Amino acid sequence: MIDLSDSPTLQDVRRKAERFWELSAQKILAVDREFDHAQGAPVYTVAGKYAVRGWTEWTQGFEIGSAILQFDATDDRDFLELGRDRTQTRMASHVTNTGVHDHGFNNVSTYGALLRLMDEGRIDQDRWERSFYELALKASGAVQAARWTAISPTEGYVHSFNGPHSLFSDTIRSMRVLALAHQLGQVLKGESDVSISLLDRLVQHARTTARYNVYYGEGRDGYDVRGRVAHESIFNTRNGTYRCPSTQQGYSAFTTWTRGLAWIMCGYAELLEFLPSVPDSELGLLGGRADIEAMMLVAAKASCDYYIESTPTCGIPYWDTGAPGLCEMEDYAGRPADPFNGLEPVDSSAACIAAQGLLRLGHHLGRSGEGDRYWRAGLRVMDTLLQEPYLSTDPDHQGLILHAVYHWPNRWDYVPAGETTACGEATMWGDYHAREALVYLQRVADSEPYLKFYL
């Protein structure tokens, strides 16, 4: 269980920012300069150098978005120009990619971040530049919403790249591109020019994910532990019937892959923050504000509670809470995680994502009230990530946050000589989310505008 006694303070974490951003700058420039982008997008490091490992090019927005976050944190305009240029020259195909569920990863991290900075007055107002970002987000939101599986007249989900039968937990964070596009006035045009509400699809997807991918300890099956998350839910697309839990990257369908858990935590916490920006009249057509917020809050609290209770004291989880080697590690959750244990990898990238879910839920519920537990847990996670052995201080290593894994069941992850499990490597999404979480905390600490994805 995460140690919430004598928790680090916001200022404790804030003091580590300068060193972090110095290291971050070096890594961003090294990847941009040295990585062969003709091969695809950088995914994870192998012996300290970023490499490709494509199912899809789902990490390119995290690479480019990292430069934008570097500017956000430091005001170094060289990184702003890097992010602007790479967004313009490399991201267009992601806007109209019909084969993926990750538009909220790629396009909100780039076009969305630049639009946010313009709204905040951090970059100059330019009507045509703004229109460029807005059009990209409108198109992206509609394309993402079109990747739809209906399971009843009022239920459905944006399906994963596995196909119409597959609902991933990851995709809850892609709903932010539907939210942004809806706020910009976009709809999805269907057959006979029928207008399909992107907000409606967002809420339907959130309901379906909360119902089938998150467990609440209500006896759904023999492994129904409150807050546990199934990476994937499988449906019969002929009649919409739910068939079973599944996973692509976890140990089993009945254990919790911790990065899937982290996506649920972060995705619902962000959507809870988004809801107040939506008029009652719009939410009333979809079940009403109270019902929608309650659904999201139950999922967010259950998943965050499970993370706190099942994660080692330092806040860094092992890659799956049911990984078989954990039974050989005495009281593994009662002490700090050991990335060199030789039995099961930890996954710092899950921690980078989960930290933001904990912090945002804590802030939403009130940092001095019900949200205190979540807020303190988020600070604990971040404080651990900003120190060695997780923070990469080696100038020859292109990764920023070490001891992350991509796909351990497939053994895609690099195992150094002399080790028996993956360790010492980074992932592009882990590095990005560490940066994003620290920007979030800096803004809170410095009383700057709250970091949000929506308008």
N, C-alpha and C positions, 0 to 999 in steps of 0.2 A: 504494500500500500504506500502511496506517495506520502512522504513525511511532511506533515503540515505544521509541525511544531517548530518554533523559531524560524519561520519562513523568511526568505529574503524579501526585502522591501522593494518597492518600485525604484527607489533611488539606488539601491544596491545593484539592480540590473542595469539601470541607466548609466552608471559609471563604467560599465564594461563596453559601452557602445563605441567609443572612439577607436579602441583597438580592433573591435570587430569590423568596423567599416574600412579601416586601413587594410586589413587582410582581404576583405571582400573586394575592394577595388583591384588589388593585385590579381585575384582569381578571375574576375570578370574580363579584364584586359587580356590575361593569358589565354582564356578560352576563345575570345574573339580573334586573337592574333594567330593562335597555333592550331586550333581545331579545323579539320577539313570539312567545311560545311557542304561540299559537293556530295558527301557521303550521307547526309541527312542531318538530323538534329542531335545534339549531345544529350545523352541519357544518363550514363553513370560512369564513374571512373574505374579504370583498370590499371592497377599499379600507378595510380596517381594522375592518369591522363584521361580526359573525357573521351568516351567512345560511343558509337551508335549501338542500339539494340532495338530495332523497330518492330513493334506491332503496328503502331501508327506514329506519326510525327507529333506526339502529344506534348513534348517537352520544349518545343521551340519558343513558345510564348513565355515559359519560365526563364529561359536563357535571356531573351531580350527584355522581359519585364524586370529582370534583376538589375539591369543597367538603369532603368527608370527609377527603381526603388533606391538605387545608390544616389542618384541625384536628389530624390525626395529627402533622403536622410542627411545629405552633406552639402547640397547646393552646388555641387561640382557640375557645371554645365557641359563639360566634355561627355559625361555619362548621359545627360539629357539628349545631346545630339546623337550619341551612339544609339540610344533607344529609339529616337525618332527615325533615324536613317534605316535601321534594321527592321523596324515595323513597316516602313513604306516598301522596302525592297524584298522582304522575306515572308511577310505574313498574309498576303492577299489570298493565297490558296486556302488558308485555314478558314477564311470567312465563309467560303462556299463549300466546305468539305461536308458532303452528305453522309460519309461513312463512319463518323465518329460521334462519341457522346461527350467530348471534352472541349466544346466551344467556350465554356466558362473558364477553363484553364488558359487556353491559348489567347483568346481575343480580349477578355476582360483584363488580363495581365498586361496587355500592350495598348490596344486602342482605348480600352476603358480607363487605364491608368493615365494616359495622356489627356483624355477628356477631363478626368477628375482634376488633374493639375491645372488645366485651363480654367475650370470652374472655380478653383480655389485662388486664382490669380497668381499662381506660381510661375506660369508661363504666359506670354503675351496672348491677348485675344486676337484671333484671326478668323474671320468668318469662313473662309474656304478650308482652312485647316480643321476647324471645328466640324464643318460639314463632312469632311473626309472621315473623321473618327466616328461621327454619329451614323453615317451611312454604313460603315463597316459593322457597327454594333447592331443596327437594325437588321441588316442582312443576316448576320451571324445568329441573332436570336430567332429569326424566322426559320432559318435552315435547321437549327437545332430542334426547334419545336416540331418540325416536319418529320423528324425521326421518331415516329409515334406508334405505340401499340395500345389500342383500346381494349380493355378487358370487360367493360360494360358501357352503357351509354354515358355514364358520368365518371368513369374511372379509367386510368391509363397511365402510361409512363413513357419517357424518352428511353428507348432501348439502347443497349450497349453495342459496341462493335461486333459482339458475338452474334447478333441477330435479333429479330423481333421477339423472341422468347425470353430474352435476357435483360433483367433489371439489375444494374450495378449500384452498390452503395456510393461509389465514387461520384456518380452523376448528380447527386444532390447539390454539389457545389457548382455544377454547370447551370443550375437554375438562375444564377445571378445574371447570366447573359439574357435570359428571357425577361427577367425583371427590368434590366436596363433598356432593352428594346421596347418593352411595354411602356416604360416611362417616356420614351422618345416618340411614342405614338404609333408604333409599328403593330401590325397584325399579320398573321399568316393567311395568305389567300389560298383557299382550297378549290375544289371542283365547283364550276359555275360561279366563280368569284365569291364563294362563301367566305366571310371573314371569321377567322378563328382567333380567339383571344389568347395571347401569350401568357397573361396572368392566370387564366383558367388552366392552361396546361401546366404552368408552374405549380399551382395549388394541387391539381390532380396528381402530379408526379410526387410531390411532397407527401401527400396522403398515402399513396400506394407504397412508397418507400418506408414510411413510418409504420405502416400496417404489416408489411411482409419482411422487411430487412432488419427491423429492430425488434428485440424481444423484451417482454415486460414482466416475466416471472408469473405468467397466468396459466401455465400448464399447456402451452401450445404443443410442445413435444417433450420428450424426455430430457432435452438439453436446454430447456427454457429458463435461462438465468436472466434476471432483469438487467438490461443494458447491453447484453451480448448482441453482436451484430453478425448477420450473414453477409458475406461479400456479394453474393448474387442470389436472386430469386428467379426461378424458372416457371414459365407459364405455358399452358396450351393455347396457342394463338388462334385455334379454330373456335374455341368457345370462351376464352378468357379465364379458364380455371387455373388456379395456383397449383403447381405440381410439387415443388420441393425447394429447399435451400441448396445452394451450390457454391463453388468457389473456383477462381482461376489461379489465385496466388497464395491462398491460405493452406493450412494443413488439411482441413477437412470442412465439409459443409456444416458440421456441428461444433466447430471451434471458431474462435474469433481472430481473424487476420487483423492485426492491430492498425494497419494503414487504412483498411476499410472502416474500422471503428473511428479513426481520426477524421476521415472525410465526413462521416455522419455528424460528429461533434461540431466540426467547423461549419459545415453547410447549414445545419439548422440554427446555430447561433447567429450566423449572418442573416438568415432569412427572418429571424425574430426581430433583428434590428431594422430590417427593411420594411416590415409591415406597417409601422406608424406613418410611413410616407405615402401609403395607399389610402385613398378616400374610402370612407365607410360605404358609400354607394357602390363602389366597385366590388368590395369584399362581400357585401350583402348578397350579391348575385351568386356567390360561390360558397355559401354556407354561413357567412357572417364572421366578423373579426374575432369574436370570442372563441368560436369553434375552431377556426384556423390557427389562432395563436395557441390555444390549448393543445392541439395536436402536435404542433412543432415543439412546444415547451416540454411536453412529456417525453418526446424522443430525445431532445437535447439533454435534459436532466438525467434520464436513464443512462444514456451512452457516456456522459461525462462522469457520472457516479461509478460506472463500471470501470472506466479507465483509471480513475483515482484508486479504486479498491484492488485492481488486479495488476497494477504496474509497480515495479520496484520503487524503493524509497526516493530515488533520485529523480524520478519522473520519466525515465527512458524505458520503453517497453521492449520485451523480446518480440520477435517478428509475428508470433501467433501465441495466444494465451493457452492453446492446447498443444503446442509443439511437444513432441514426444520426449525430447531430452530434458525438459524442465523437471520431470519427476525424479531425475537423478541429481538435481541441484537443490540441496537442502535449503528450505525457506528462501527461495529465489526472490520472492516479492517482499521479503522482510529486510532486505539489504540493497545497496546500490547495484544496478545492473553491471555485469562484467562482460564487456565486448570481446574479451579474449578467453572466454570460458571453455571453448573447444567442443561444446555440445550443441548449442543453438545460437544463432546470430541475434543480436539486438537490432532494432530498426530505429535509428535516430530520425529518419525522415518522417516516420509516424509521429514522433514527438514534436517535430517542427510544426506539423499540421494541427495536432491536438492542442498544442499550447494556445493557439489562437482561439480554438473553440472554447477552452476553459476560460480564457481571459474575457472573451466577448460575452459569454453566458454570465460570468461573474459581474461584469459591468452592467449588463441588461437587468439582472436581478437586484443590483445594488451592492456595491463593494463593501459597504459597512453593514449590510443586512444579510438576506438569504444568499446573496452571491459571494459572500466572503470566502467560503470554502473553495469555490471554483477559481476565484481570483488568485488566492494564495497558491493553489496547485499550479496554475499557469505560470506564476512567477518562479516557482520551484523548477519547473521544466525548463524555462528560459535560462535561469541562472546556471543550470547544469550544462545546457547546450553552448553557452558562451564561454566555457572553460575547457581546457584539455581534460580528458583525451578526445573530446568531441570537436572542439574548435581546432581547425587545421592551421597550424602556424608554419608549416613547411612551405617555403616559397616555390619549391619545385612540384608541389602537389596542387593540381588545379581545383580540387574540391574544397569546399568551405566547412561543411559539417560532416564529420567522419562517422563511420560505423552505421551506414545506411545499407539497406538491401533492396533489390528490385524484385527478383523472382527466385526465392530460395528453393521451392520444390523443383523447378526446372534446372537448378544449379547454374543459372546465368551469372551469378555474382562471383567476383574474383576472390579466390582464397589464396592468401600469400603463402609463400614457402614456409614450411614449418608449422602452419596452422591447419586446423581441420574444419573450420567454419569461416564464412565470409567476415571480414573485419577490415577496418582501415580505409574504406572507400566511401565515396559520396555519391549523391544523386542530384540531378538538376532540380527536381521538385523539392527535395529537402533543403537545398541551398536557398532556393527562392523563398520558401515559406519561413525559413529562419529570418531572412531579410525582412519579409513582410511583417512578421510578428514583432520584430524590433522597431521598425518604423511605427507600428501601432503603439508600442509602449513609449517610445520617445515622445510621440504627440501627446499622449496622456500625461506623461511626466512634465512636459514643457508647456502644458495648457494650450496646445495648438489645436487646430480643427481636427475633430474626431475622424479617424481613417475609416471610410466607408466606400463601398463599391457603387452605390446607387446615387441618383441625383438629389 
